[in-house]
Amino acid sequence: MTLELRGVTKQVAGQDWIHPTDLVLAPGSMNVLLGPTLSGKTTLMRLMAGLDQPTTGQIHWQGQDVTGQRVQDRGVAMVYQQFINYPSMTVYDNIASPLRLQRVARAEIDRRVRETAAMMRLTPMLDRRPLELSGGQQQRTALARALVKGAGLVLLDEPLANLDYKLREELRAEIPRIFEASGAIFVYATTEPEEALLLGGHTATLWQGRVTQFGPTPQVYRRPQDAVTARVFSDPPMNFKPVQVSGGEAILDSARWLVDVPDGRYLAGFRAPHLTLEPGAGTLGLSARLDATEITGAETYLHLRHGDDRWVGLVPGVRDLSAGAALTVWLDPAHVYLFDEGGRLARAAPYAQAA
């Protein structure tokens, strides 16, 4: 049950919403579409489902060209951010509803509903109505209704975005288990890099309608092939600073470290947790001015200004710092990526190369 996109594009009112895209999603795989709002995630999902038709290109499902095929004929299930259940029906009847529309035999409906409810841990709630459920249970009911169809392709469009933190964490942990039990191809859209890392599988990073990279999630995170992918797959977005490489040394302000790239100008990239307030062995000291702090509880975000560049650091603990304060922040070069003038990865961070 392979899904393949071949040169798929989508134009709306003369604007490119999806640039030429080639993707192959393997049977039984978890695939994450990661990108900011309006990057093309939902449009790409609608093309996969058959809700929209591509402007150019083809979509192949199980070896057949289904580009012009109706969504009803594709065996696709989709769950949206705004999950929908029928309020007058019980959980059992909500889950059973797509099977009844397909005129499946009553005994088969009962078997599949109960199997799916058990997989989703909804068995004790089958006689309840949606308004008697928690938000997480309501979303699990919507997921069960999608899965019970036995669809080979399940599309999840930011399905946890409207749930509170605790419920999101609960369902994030359950979705990989559900995916493994179903054997379907899952495609999960999110704006959150952390969610992509938790879900695992493969990740496609999107930016302005382009898939910038696709591969195993840890590999895309550790070795982004360009600065755009690195920005998308970092939360907060990766910090950048132009540097000069001369004689095998990268020069950032007065700080220097050895690198194995040709001489020239590069863009150094480093993530927020790798800027610290305490020096360590081999770290580089950089002058910055503090614009603001955000305390999350166990950690503090530092919004910094370094010349014309704005950086974000993430340090452990609650830090009582005044806006406008001059700070020295410390950076371990083992966590620094180098991108060439075209934005392509020239040198992965040494820690990422070893990972």
C-alpha positions as CSV (number, residue, x, y, z in Angstrom):
1,M,0.0,0.0,0.0
2,T,2.5,2.6,-1.2
3,L,1.5,6.2,-1.7
4,E,3.6,8.0,-4.3
5,L,3.4,11.7,-5.4
6,R,5.1,12.3,-8.7
7,G,5.8,16.0,-9.6
8,V,2.6,17.1,-7.9
9,T,1.9,20.8,-7.9
10,K,-1.1,23.0,-6.8
11,Q,-1.9,26.5,-8.1
12,V,-4.7,28.6,-6.8
13,A,-5.6,31.9,-8.5
14,G,-2.3,31.9,-10.3
15,Q,-0.3,31.4,-7.0
16,D,1.8,28.3,-6.3
17,W,0.5,26.7,-3.2
18,I,2.5,23.5,-3.7
19,H,5.7,23.5,-5.7
20,P,6.8,20.3,-7.6
21,T,6.8,17.5,-5.0
22,D,8.0,14.0,-5.2
23,L,7.3,11.7,-2.1
24,V,7.1,8.0,-1.6
25,L,5.3,6.9,1.6
26,A,6.0,3.2,2.5
27,P,3.4,0.7,3.6
28,G,2.8,0.8,7.4
29,S,4.8,4.0,7.9
30,M,4.4,7.0,10.1
31,N,5.0,10.3,8.2
32,V,5.0,13.8,9.7
33,L,4.5,16.9,7.7
34,L,6.3,19.6,9.7
35,G,6.0,23.3,8.9
36,P,4.6,26.7,10.0
37,T,1.1,27.8,9.3
38,L,0.5,28.3,5.6
39,S,3.5,26.2,4.6
40,G,1.3,23.8,2.6
41,K,0.6,20.9,5.0
42,T,-3.2,20.9,4.7
43,T,-3.1,21.5,0.9
44,L,-0.7,18.5,0.5
45,M,-3.0,16.3,2.6
46,R,-6.0,17.3,0.6
47,L,-4.2,16.3,-2.6
48,M,-3.2,12.9,-1.0
49,A,-6.8,12.3,0.0
50,G,-8.3,13.3,-3.3
51,L,-10.3,16.2,-1.9
52,D,-8.4,18.5,-4.3
53,Q,-6.8,17.7,-7.7
54,P,-3.2,18.6,-8.4
55,T,-2.6,21.2,-11.1
56,T,0.2,19.0,-12.5
57,G,1.7,15.6,-11.6
58,Q,0.3,12.3,-10.5
59,I,-0.7,10.5,-7.3
60,H,-0.3,6.7,-7.3
61,W,-1.8,4.5,-4.6
62,Q,-1.0,0.8,-4.5
63,G,0.6,1.0,-7.9
64,Q,-2.4,2.6,-9.6
65,D,-2.8,6.2,-10.8
66,V,-5.6,7.6,-8.7
67,T,-5.1,11.3,-9.6
68,G,-8.6,11.8,-10.8
69,Q,-10.3,9.3,-8.5
70,R,-13.0,10.5,-6.1
71,V,-12.1,10.6,-2.4
72,Q,-14.9,8.1,-1.7
73,D,-13.2,5.5,-3.8
74,R,-9.7,5.8,-2.3
75,G,-10.0,4.1,1.1
76,V,-8.8,7.2,2.9
77,A,-9.6,8.5,6.4
78,M,-8.9,12.0,7.6
79,V,-9.1,13.6,11.1
80,Y,-9.0,17.3,11.4
81,Q,-7.9,19.8,14.1
82,Q,-11.6,20.5,14.8
83,F,-12.7,16.9,15.6
84,I,-16.3,16.2,14.9
85,N,-18.6,13.6,16.6
86,Y,-22.3,13.3,16.3
87,P,-23.6,14.6,19.7
88,S,-26.9,12.6,19.6
89,M,-25.1,9.3,19.1
90,T,-23.3,7.1,21.5
91,V,-19.6,6.5,21.1
92,Y,-20.4,3.0,19.7
93,D,-22.7,4.5,17.1
94,N,-20.2,7.3,16.2
95,I,-17.6,4.7,15.5
96,A,-20.0,2.5,13.6
97,S,-21.4,5.2,11.4
98,P,-19.0,4.9,8.4
99,L,-19.5,1.1,8.3
100,R,-23.3,1.5,8.3
101,L,-23.0,3.9,5.3
102,Q,-21.0,1.2,3.6
103,R,-23.7,-1.3,4.4
104,V,-21.4,-3.7,6.2
105,A,-23.1,-6.6,7.9
106,R,-24.2,-6.0,11.5
107,A,-22.0,-8.7,13.1
108,E,-19.0,-7.4,11.2
109,I,-19.7,-3.8,12.4
110,D,-19.9,-5.0,16.0
111,R,-16.6,-6.9,15.7
112,R,-14.7,-4.0,14.1
113,V,-16.2,-1.3,16.4
114,R,-15.3,-3.3,19.5
115,E,-11.8,-4.1,18.2
116,T,-11.1,-0.4,17.4
117,A,-12.6,0.8,20.7
118,A,-10.3,-1.6,22.6
119,M,-7.3,-0.3,20.6
120,M,-8.3,3.3,21.4
121,R,-9.1,2.4,25.1
122,L,-12.7,3.4,24.6
123,T,-14.4,0.2,25.6
124,P,-15.8,1.5,28.9
125,M,-17.2,4.6,27.1
126,L,-19.1,2.9,24.3
127,D,-22.6,3.7,25.7
128,R,-21.7,7.3,26.5
129,R,-22.4,10.4,24.3
130,P,-19.6,12.8,23.2
131,L,-20.6,15.5,25.6
132,E,-20.1,13.0,28.5
133,L,-16.4,12.5,27.5
134,S,-13.2,14.4,28.1
135,G,-11.6,16.2,25.2
136,G,-9.0,13.4,24.8
137,Q,-11.8,10.8,24.8
138,Q,-13.7,12.8,22.2
139,Q,-10.6,13.0,20.0
140,R,-10.0,9.3,20.4
141,T,-13.6,8.7,19.3
142,A,-13.0,10.7,16.1
143,L,-9.8,8.8,15.5
144,A,-11.6,5.5,16.1
145,R,-14.2,6.4,13.5
146,A,-11.4,7.0,11.0
147,L,-9.6,3.8,11.8
148,V,-12.6,1.5,11.8
149,K,-13.0,2.0,8.1
150,G,-9.8,-0.1,7.6
151,A,-8.4,2.7,5.5
152,G,-4.9,2.2,4.1
153,L,-4.1,5.9,4.4
154,V,-5.0,7.9,7.5
155,L,-4.4,11.7,7.4
156,L,-4.2,13.6,10.7
157,D,-4.3,17.4,10.3
158,E,-3.0,18.8,13.5
159,P,-5.4,16.6,15.5
160,L,-4.2,17.6,18.9
161,A,-3.9,21.3,18.5
162,N,-7.1,22.2,20.3
163,L,-6.4,20.0,23.4
164,D,-4.8,21.1,26.6
165,Y,-1.2,20.1,27.4
166,K,-1.9,17.0,29.4
167,L,-4.3,15.6,26.8
168,R,-1.9,16.3,24.0
169,E,0.9,14.5,25.9
170,E,-1.4,11.5,26.5
171,L,-2.4,11.2,22.9
172,R,1.1,11.9,21.5
173,A,2.2,8.9,23.4
174,E,-0.7,6.7,22.2
175,I,-0.6,7.6,18.5
176,P,2.5,5.5,17.6
177,R,1.0,2.5,19.4
178,I,-2.3,3.0,17.4
179,F,-0.3,3.4,14.2
180,E,1.6,0.1,14.8
181,A,-1.6,-1.8,15.5
182,S,-3.4,-0.5,12.4
183,G,-0.7,-1.2,9.8
184,A,-1.9,1.8,7.7
185,I,0.1,4.7,6.3
186,F,-0.2,7.6,8.7
187,V,0.4,11.2,7.6
188,Y,0.4,13.6,10.6
189,A,0.6,17.4,10.1
190,T,2.1,19.6,12.9
191,T,3.7,22.9,13.4
192,E,5.7,21.6,16.4
193,P,9.2,20.1,16.0
194,E,8.9,18.5,19.4
195,E,5.8,16.6,18.2
196,A,7.6,15.3,15.1
197,L,10.5,14.0,17.3
198,L,8.1,12.3,19.7
199,L,6.2,10.6,16.8
200,G,9.3,9.4,15.1
201,G,9.0,7.7,11.7
202,H,9.8,10.0,8.8
203,T,9.4,13.7,8.5
204,A,8.9,16.0,5.6
205,T,9.8,19.6,6.3
206,L,7.7,22.2,4.5
207,W,8.4,25.9,3.8
208,Q,6.2,28.1,1.5
209,G,4.8,25.1,-0.4
210,R,8.0,23.3,-0.8
211,V,9.2,20.0,0.7
212,T,12.7,21.0,1.8
213,Q,13.7,17.5,3.1
214,F,12.2,14.1,3.7
215,G,13.8,11.2,5.6
216,P,14.0,9.5,9.0
217,T,12.9,12.0,11.6
218,P,16.1,11.9,13.7
219,Q,18.3,12.3,10.6
220,V,16.4,15.3,9.3
221,Y,16.7,16.9,12.8
222,R,20.4,16.2,13.2
223,R,21.5,16.8,9.6
224,P,19.2,19.4,8.0
225,Q,20.4,19.7,4.4
226,D,19.8,23.5,4.3
227,A,19.3,26.5,6.5
228,V,15.5,26.6,5.8
229,T,15.1,23.0,7.0
230,A,17.1,23.8,10.1
231,R,14.9,26.8,10.8
232,V,11.7,24.8,10.4
233,F,13.0,21.9,12.5
234,S,13.9,24.0,15.5
235,D,11.7,25.5,18.2
236,P,12.4,28.4,18.6
237,P,13.8,28.7,15.1
238,M,17.5,28.1,14.8
239,N,19.8,31.1,15.5
240,F,22.1,32.2,12.7
241,K,25.2,34.4,12.4
242,P,27.4,35.1,9.3
243,V,31.0,33.9,9.9
244,Q,34.2,33.9,8.0
245,V,36.4,30.8,7.6
246,S,40.0,31.5,7.0
247,G,43.0,29.1,7.3
248,G,40.8,26.3,8.7
249,E,39.3,28.5,11.4
250,A,35.8,29.9,11.7
251,I,35.7,33.4,13.1
252,L,32.7,34.8,15.0
253,D,33.5,38.2,16.5
254,S,36.7,37.5,18.3
255,A,36.0,33.8,18.9
256,R,37.7,31.2,16.7
257,W,37.4,27.4,16.3
258,L,38.7,24.8,13.9
259,V,36.5,23.7,11.0
260,D,37.2,21.4,8.0
261,V,35.6,23.4,5.2
262,P,37.1,25.6,2.5
263,D,37.8,29.3,3.3
264,G,34.9,31.6,2.6
265,R,31.8,33.1,4.1
266,Y,29.2,30.9,5.8
267,L,26.2,31.1,8.0
268,A,26.6,29.5,11.4
269,G,23.5,28.0,12.9
270,F,22.9,26.9,16.5
271,R,19.7,26.0,18.4
272,A,18.4,27.8,21.5
273,P,19.4,25.2,24.2
274,H,23.1,25.5,23.0
275,L,23.4,29.1,24.2
276,T,24.2,29.1,27.9
277,L,25.1,31.6,30.6
278,E,27.8,29.5,32.1
279,P,31.2,28.9,30.4
280,G,32.4,25.4,29.8
281,A,35.4,23.7,28.3
282,G,36.0,24.9,24.8
283,T,33.0,27.2,24.7
284,L,33.0,30.5,22.8
285,G,32.1,33.7,24.7
286,L,29.8,36.1,22.8
287,S,28.5,39.5,23.8
288,A,24.7,40.1,23.7
289,R,22.1,42.4,25.1
290,L,19.0,40.9,26.7
291,D,15.7,42.1,25.2
292,A,13.3,40.0,27.3
293,T,12.9,36.8,29.2
294,E,10.1,34.2,29.2
295,I,9.9,31.8,32.2
296,T,8.3,28.5,31.5
297,G,8.7,27.1,34.9
298,A,11.8,24.9,34.8
299,E,13.4,26.9,32.0
300,T,13.9,30.5,30.9
301,Y,13.9,31.7,27.3
302,L,16.4,34.5,26.7
303,H,15.5,36.9,23.8
304,L,18.9,38.3,22.8
305,R,20.2,40.9,20.5
306,H,23.7,40.4,19.0
307,G,24.4,43.4,16.7
308,D,21.7,43.3,14.1
309,D,20.9,39.6,14.8
310,R,18.2,38.4,17.2
311,W,18.9,35.2,19.0
312,V,16.9,33.0,21.5
313,G,18.6,31.0,24.2
314,L,17.0,28.4,26.5
315,V,18.6,28.0,29.9
316,P,17.6,25.8,32.8
317,G,16.0,27.3,35.9
318,V,14.3,30.6,36.6
319,R,16.6,33.5,35.8
320,D,16.0,36.9,37.3
321,L,17.5,39.1,34.6
322,S,16.7,42.7,33.6
323,A,15.8,43.7,30.1
324,G,18.6,45.7,28.5
325,A,21.3,44.0,30.5
326,A,24.6,43.2,28.8
327,L,25.4,39.5,28.9
328,T,28.1,37.1,27.8
329,V,26.5,34.0,26.4
330,W,28.5,30.8,25.7
331,L,28.3,28.5,22.7
332,D,29.9,25.1,22.3
333,P,31.2,24.8,18.7
334,A,30.3,21.1,18.8
335,H,26.7,22.3,18.3
336,V,27.3,24.7,15.4
337,Y,26.3,24.0,11.9
338,L,27.8,25.8,8.9
339,F,25.7,26.6,5.8
340,D,27.3,27.9,2.6
341,E,26.2,31.1,0.9
342,G,23.5,29.3,-1.0
343,G,22.1,28.0,2.3
344,R,23.2,24.4,1.8
345,L,24.7,22.4,4.6
346,A,28.5,22.6,4.5
347,R,29.3,21.1,7.9
348,A,27.0,19.4,10.3
349,A,27.5,20.0,14.0
350,P,30.1,17.4,15.2
351,Y,27.7,16.1,17.9
352,A,25.2,15.5,15.1
353,Q,27.7,13.7,12.9
354,A,28.5,11.3,15.8
355,A,24.9,10.7,16.6
